[in-house]
Amino acid sequence: MDIAHRILHRLDRFSLAFGHGVAWLALALVLLTSLIVLLRYAFDIGSIALQEGQLYLHASLFMLGIAYTLRCDEHVRVDIFYRRFSHRGRAWVDLLGTLLFLLPLCILMLVTCFDYVIVSWQRQEGSADAGGLPFVYVLKTLLLVMPALLSVQALAEALRALLKLRDPQEPDADKPAGEGSAWN
C-alpha cells in the first residue's frame, strides 16, 4: 500500500470512528426528548435548560456528524447528471467540487466564525433565558469544529478522486455505499 492509500485509509478511519461516537448523541437526543415530553404532559413541568440541552444535542449531532455523512456518501446530492457520468467523470466532479467549493467553504467558515467564537469564550456567554444553560460558548465552538472535521474528510475525498483518476479500477479508491453505517 503506497503512502496515498495509507493517508486515505487513516483519514477515512478517523471520520468513521468519530461518526460512530457521535451517533450516540442520537440516543441521548431521543432520551432527552422523551424526558421533556414526559415531564411536560405527565407532570406539567417545563425546563428551559432541558429544552436548550435538546437544542445543543441536535446541533452537535448534525455538526459533528457531517464529515461521517460525507465519508459514507449519504449527503444530499443533485445527481441528475452525475449518475450518468463515467467513473472518471465522477472523479473529476468530486475532485473539482471538493477543491473549488467544499474546502473554500470550510476555510471561509473557519475565518469568519473564529472571532465570533473567541468573543463568546471571552465573555463565557450563557443563555439569554432565565434557567437556561450557562455555556453557549461551547455550542458556538462547533462553528469551528464542524469545518475542521469536514476539511479532514474533504482532503480524503480529494485524495480518493485523485486515486480514481490515476486508476479507475482501483478498489481502495471506491467506498461501498453505506460502509461504516452506525446501523449496520
Beta strands, then each sheet from edge to edge (+ up, - down):
end
